Amino acid sequence: MPKFDRELIPVAPDLSFEVPLWRQRYAIAGLDEAGRGAWAGPVAAAAVILPKDEKVKSRLAGVRDSKQLKPAERTRLAEIIRAETTCATGMSSNIEIDELGILAATRLAMMRALAALTLKPDHLLLDALFLPDESLPQTALIKGDQRSLSIAAASILAKTSRDTWMTSAALEYPVYGFDRHKGYGTLYHQQMLSNFGPCPLHRRSFLPIRLIMNKNPGVLTPG
């Protein structure tokens, strides 16, 4: 596979991919996910259809790959995105991740986000991923969340919706600190897993969780 040219990445996500499709009267949905690498909780996805108006770029100023934003800024931008676009989110549970595998579960979350849209798109823009069970035309973009405004907006909604879910989960399983790390493998999370073992939200098919279970098979799971 040829090396990706990073000079193709603009200073901020723009409408380079959306505008040519708008001119063909297509409604474009950008899709992205959050939580693929976490050890616990669901994987989340979002689908965002921008209005066919190039001025939306200024109204969504600051929208970019969610990983480049602080939590408060993501939350602020998520509210603007919901007000300015047609959007929806979907999730796949940790149980579905264990049963299907993370890639298939991620695609399932994306399909659920698409199904929840109130407007049916004509073309999909995705961050380096295809949906084989979706018949709509699709464009998979390497570093799509840094190049396409639609995908960047979806990345923010996916991240904020999942973070909210994990913060709520922390109330049910407080010892793990899900509100702090959102299920990712931080040192604190590792220590709590070592002390208490996995809870029902952990992805038992993931190697770190399997290793902890094998090392401490008798550890009780906190309720």
QUIPEMO-V713061 format. One line per field, one symbol per residue. psi: psi as a letter, one per 30 degrees, with the letter a starting at -180 (. if undefined). A space follows every 10 residues. Layout:
# QUIPEMO-V713061
psi=???
This chain:
# QUIPEMO-V713061
psi=kkkkjfffkl elkageeeee eefghkkkkk kllkgeglfl alkllkkkjl kijfffeefg kfkakffgkl eeeeeeeeee eefflkllll lkleeeeeef leeeeeeeee eeeeffkfkk lfkkkljhkl jfgkfkkkjk kkheffekee eeeeeeeeee eeeeeeeeff eeifffhffe fgflhleeee eeeeeflllf fkjffkeeee eeeeeifgkk kk.
